[in-house]
Amino acid sequence: MEFRPGDLVQLKSGGRSMTVVKSDKTNVDVIWYGETDDALRTATIPAVCLDVIELDDDEDFEDDE
């Protein structure tokens, strides 16, 4: 699967939504807000662990809490 900057992604196992910053064939750099302190977090995650979250144009995305 190809990931592009700006894609909204989530771990295949679930969790918070993250935004793709950059990617290559094996790894994806992502950014998201922390759950407890709303600080920005970043990580490099293997591409095989992520799915793109598809939203309708009129759908607002809210994380499950």
Secondary structure by P-SEA (a helix, b strand, c coil): ccccccbbbbcccccbbbbbcccccccccbbbbbcccccbbbbbbccccbbbbbbcccbbbbccc
